Amino acid sequence: MDSEEEKMEEIHKTSSQSPTLRLLMQWYGPYGLYPKHTQRSSKQSRTSSSNDDQNQVSERRFSGSFPPDLAWEILSRLPAKSIVRSRAVSKLWSSITTNPDFIKPFPALSSSSPCLLMIFQKGETRFVFSFPQHQNPVDDDPYSQVERYEESINPEDRHLSCSDSVHGLICFETPTNLEIWNPTIRRFFTLPKPESSLSYLRGFLGYDPVECKYKVLIFLPETEIRVLTLGAQESWRKIKASPMHCCTPTSGNKARCVNGVLYYIAKSGLTMKEAIMSFDLRLEKFNLIEFPMDDHSNVLMVTYEGRLGLVSSMPDDVKIWVLEDAENKKWSYKRFVFPQSSHQEWIWFDFKGVTDAGELIYTPSSFYDSFHVVYFDPKKQSVRETKFEGVACDEFRRLKGLGFRPFHDLNVFPDHIESLFSL
């Protein structure tokens, strides 16, 4: 357990970074429901006269407890980083901010905008960078808006296959099991292994916005499928794969969760032809959808204008198919030509997804010092480019022992939001 000095240091760090928390802590002691003066003796109050602001608070004649519902309301308005730190302030604050009724509506209430996560691994360390997605860097300090941190990993799990960010969580596949990662609270949660199963072929994470539940779909040998509801204290449940299908265990087969429906590529029928399989996370029912084109090898599943989209991005143009009517399996088709520009090299960047505003996101396949993000709005025929300087500067490389070669094997997660969910 943390010492009293360590706890008070964390409290000071939290309050110094959040004006709202400072105001709350003036009235709300760090040990419970009651104001500060009820926790301190009169002698302690007199000896703290060096701080006028604290003196004024300590000498107030305030009786009764601080309303917990008011603490709930104030805490719910804080950014996720401050909320996580505030859990060290008191048991009550920790109880409030870990309550499921507090956690579920947080992404919708949060003032934080979606961001772009970029991750690469070096040895036994994973480096995580967070970039603003809907605003350009500040001219005088383009690095100021980048959040960077690193965490230790299991050396056996150096090569991980990642899913997209699903309502703030990311599902990782390791050689032996599935892990759920919450970048906001910087925690990994290893999922239990299915009973009587030695291996799995593929696993996907989805989110049901109606019941506010995360579910994981896992594919076992011999076309067996199971589902697990996160946080429900349940075991893996076997479900019927109707229509019968199997998931292709290829590195490029990633799922896309759109409005409570999980879409992924599967093989079905006697010919085992590839098609799109949808899984309704609330009803737990499957539906087979044919591809709208003959060659789907270069398309990426995205969320486009609130629907499932398939995007084929080539050097000269971009083609978008949108699933307008899932029940009747009707698609619309759009083709856009990139605007003429003197800087055409960005077209060779990797296509990573679509923002909630409909912009196509492109990032480099490798970088050395600065990191570029290019956004293309096909409807407005506009391009905006952001460049974050000094992301991996020489000093950072030297301190971390990263060498001076370009970084490759980047994982980029667009439209990532903050989440307080934990198992």
N, C-alpha and C positions, 0 to 999 in steps of 0.2 A: 504494500500500500504506500502511496506517496506520503512523504513527510509533510508536516505543516508548512515548512518553508517553501517546499516545491509547489504545494497547492496555492499558497498565497502569491508566489511568483507567477503562476499560470493565470490567476485571477487578475493580477495587475496587468499582465500582457493582454488579456482579453479586453479589459475595460479601457486600456489606453488606445486600442484600435477601433473602438466602437463608441461614439458619443451617446448612442441610445442606451448601451449597457452602463456607461458611467452614470447617466441620470437614474437609471433603475437601481444601481447599486448604492447610490446616495441614500435611498429610502429603504433599501432591502439588503439586510445583512447577509454575509456569505454562508451563514450556518443554518438558516431555517426561515420560518414564516415571519419573524418579527423584525422590526426596525433595528438599526445599529445600536441605539442607546440602551436597548433592553439586553444586549449581549455584553455591554461594557460597564465597568464600575465607574463611580463618580471620579475616582482618582485617575483612572485611565483617561477620562474625558478631559480632566484638567491638564494632564501632561501632554495632550495632543494639541495644545494651543498654537503650535507652530504653523498649523494649516488652518487658515481662516474658514475655508469652505467646509472642511470636515467638522470644524467646531460648530458652525451654524447648524449643520445637520444633527450633530450629536446632542445639542442642547435643546432641540425642538421637543415640545411636550406633545408627543403623539402616542395615543393609547390604542390598543387593539392590534390585530394582525393585518399584514399587507394582503389585499385580496388576491388569491391565486389566479383568478380569472383575468385580472389585470396584468399579472406577470405573463400569463399565457399569451395575451393579446400583444404585449410589447415584444416578447421573444419571437413571435411569429412574423414580425416585421423585419427581423434581422437577416443579413445574408447568411448563407449556410456555414461559411467559415467561422463566423462569430458564434453561431448556434452551437457548433461542435465544441468550440473552446469554452462556451458558457457552461457546459456540463460539469466542469471542474469547480464551478462556483459553489454549488450546494446540491444536496440530495434532491431537493424539490425541483430545482432547475433541470437536473438530469432526468428526473421522473417525467417532467412536462415534455422535454424535447425528445424523449424516447417513446412517448405515448403514440400508438398507431394512429389515433385521431389527430394528433399534431403532425405526424409525418406524411400521411396520405395527401392532404391538400397543399402541402408545402410547394411543390413545383409550380402549381397554378398561381399561388399567392406570391411567390418569390419575384423580386424585382430584377433578378439577374437575367441577362439575355443569353440565348444559346451560344455556345462557344465551340471552337475547333480544338480537339485534342490531338496531339502528335506524340507518338511514343516510339522509342527505339531502345534496344538492349545492348549492353556491352558487358560481357562476362556474366557476373552474378548480380548485376544492377540494371534496373529498368529506369529510364529517364523519361519524365512526363512533362510536356509543355502544353499550356493552355493559351489559345489566342482568341481575342474578341472576334466575333463573326459578323457583326452588323455595323462595325465602325472601323475607320482607318486609324492607323497608329498616330500618336501625337508627333508632330514634326520635330520638336526639340528633344524628345526622348522616346523613340519608337520602341524601346525595350520595356518601358514602364508598365505597359499593359499585358506583359507576358508573365504568367505564373509558371514557375519551374520548380520541380522537386524530383527526388530520386528515392527508390526503395529497393531493398534487397529481395532477391528471388531465389528459388531453388535452382541450383546449377543444372539439374537434370531437366528443367523446364525452359531451356533457353529458346527453343523454337516453338512458339505458341501460335495456334490458329485463332483469330479473333472474330467475334461477331460485330455487328454495328452497335452503337449505343442505343439502348432501349429504355426510355424513360429514366435516364440517369445511371443505368447499370450496364455492364459489359460482361459477356460470357466468354470465358477462356477455356480452351481445350488443352489439357496436358496429356502426356502419353498414357496416364492411368485414370484420370477422372476429369470432372468439370468443376470449374471455379467461377464464382460470381464476384466481380470487382466493382466496388463503389469508389470512384476517384474522389468524390466529395469528402468522404470521411476517411479515405485512404485505407480501406479494409478489404481483405480477400476472404471469401467464405467458400470452403470446399464442400461440395454437395455429396451426400451419401451415395455409395455405389448401389446400383440395383441388386436386389437379392438374386442369388443363383446365376449371376452373370459375371463372366471373367473379362469381358471387353465390350466396347460400344463402337458404333460406326460414326455417329454424328449426334450433336446436341444443339438445340436452338432455344433462345430465350425470347419470351413474348410478354406483353403487358395488356391486360384487359382494363380499359378506362371506365367501364361501367361498374364493375365490382372492385376496382382498384387492386387488382391482384397480378403478381408476376407468376408466370408458369414456364417450366422448362420441359421441352419435348426431346426425348432421347430415343435413338434408333439402335436396336440391338440386332445381333445376327438372326437370320431366318425371319426377316420382316416383322419382328416384334417391336412394338412401340409402347413407350410408357411416358407418363406425365407426372410432374411434381409441382405442387403449389408452394411457392416460397413463403416461409413464415407461418405455415398452417400446421406445423408439427405432424405432418403426415408422411407416409412412405410413398415410394414410386407406385403409381397405379397403372395397371395394364389396360390399354384401350384398343378397340378394334380398328384396324386400318382399312376402312371402307370408303372409297374403293381400295383394293389391295395395291400396295406400292412399296417401294424401298427407296431410301435416300442415298444418293451417290456420295461416297466419302471423298470428294475431291476438295482441294484447298480453296477453290474458287466458289464453292457452293455455300453461300451465306444467305441467311434468312432475312426477310424484311417484315417488320411488324407495322401494320397500318390499321389504325382504328380498331384495335382488338382482334385483328386477323393476322395470322402468321403465314407468310408466303415463302415457299422454298422450291427448289428444283428436285423432282423425283422421277423415277422410272416406274411405269405402270403398264398393265396389259400383257398380252402374250408376246408382243414384239419388244416390250420393255423400252418403249419410246419415251424420251424425256419430255416432261410437261411441267407446268406450274401446279403445285399442290397448295391449297389453302386450308388452314386449320383455324376454325372459330374458337378462340380461347375460352369464351364463356360457355358456349354450347358443346364444345369439344367434338365438333363434327368436321369431316374432311370434304373437300370438293376439288375435282380435277378441272384445270383450265388449260386449254391448248395455247401454245405460243402463237402470237399473231404474225410471226414471220418464219421463214424457212430456216434461216441461219441465226441462231441465238447465241453463238459462241462468244460474241464480243459485246453483249448487252449487260448492263448492270441494273439490278432491281433497286428502285428508289421510291421515296414518297414524293409524289408530285401533285401539288394542289389538293392535298388531302386524300389522294387515291394512289393505288399501286401504279408505278410507272416503270417502263423499260427504256433505258437510254443507251444508244449506240453513239459514242463520241469518236469521230474520225478527224484527221488533220484539217479537212476542208469544211465539214458540216457536222451537225448533230441531229439525230433522229430520235423522236420520243413517241412511244406508244403508251397510252393511258387507259387503264381499265375503267371505263365509264359505268358499266353495268355488270357487276360481278355475278349476279344471279343468271343473267342471260348471256354472260361472257362476251360482252361487246366492248371493242377497243376503238379508240380514236387515234389518229396518226398525225404527227406534226414534224416538219423538217425545217431546220433553221441553218442559215449560212453564217459563218463567223464574220464579223465586220473586218474590213480591210484595216490593217494597222502596220506601222513600221516596225513594230515589235511582235513578230510572229512566233518567236521561240516558245512562248508560253503555251501554244497549242500542243506542244509535245509533252506538256506536263500530264500527270496521271489524273484522270477523272475520278473524283472521290464521292460525289453525291450532289444533293440539291438542298439548298437552304429552305426554310419555311416560307421565304419570300419568293421562291421560284428561281433563284440564281444557281447556276451550275458551278460546282467548286472544283478547282484544279490546283494540285500541289506538286512540287518536284518529287521525283523518285529518290533523290538524294540531296543533301545540302552540306555545306561546309561551315559557314559562319552565320549568314543571314538566311531567313526562311521566307519564301514567297508564297502568297496565296492569291490566286486569280479567280474572280467571280464574273461569270458571263450571264447576263440577263437576256434570254432569247427573245422575249417579247419586246423589250425596249431596244434590243440590238446594242446594248451598252456593256462595256467591260470596265471593271475596276480592279486595280492591283494593289495589294498590301505587301509591305516588306518590313519585317521585324529584324532590325539590326542587332548584331552581337548576341544572337541566341546561344551560340556555342563559341564564345570568344576564346582567345589563346589562354587566358588565365583560367577559365573554366576547364578547358581541356587539360591543362597542366595539373590542376588540383585533382581532377578525377582520373588522371592517367589514361586519357582517351586517344592520345596520339594526335596527328595532324592530317589525317586523311578524311575524305568526305564520308558522311554517315549514310548508310544504305539500310534497306529492310525497314522502312518506316511504316508504322501503322497509323492511319489518320482516321479520326472519328468525327464527322460533321454533326451539327445539330445536337451537341451534347448539353444536357441540362443538369442542374444540381438536384441531388436527391439525398435524403437523410435515412433511407431504408437500410436496415441491417437485419441479419438473421440471428 
